[in-house]
Amino acid sequence: MQTASISQLKQQTAALINQAANSVEPIEIMQRSKVRAILVNRDYFSALEEAVMDLADALEAERAKNEPVESFTDYVGGRWPSGL
């Protein structure tokens, strides 16, 4: 993975953005020898974002499997005693 310092980012902002936009390889932005940010192209970010949402949906579906099941008739009867 390529790295760039904060100073390089300040001096070469457009070049680093163009490089990230035209590559699938992220660029680590370093500050005081620590990674402070990651610069990635839009498509890569969108794919990561979608993967996170898919994982969250899958986890929620797994949790829902363990919830107690109530029949529709019982559900409606509990809310509207006179029924529908």
Secondary structure, 3 states (H helix, E strand, C coil): CEEEEHHHHHHCHHHHHHHHHCCCCCEEEEECCEEEEEECCHHHHHHHHHHHHHHHHHHHHHHHHCCCCCCHHHHHHHHCCCCC
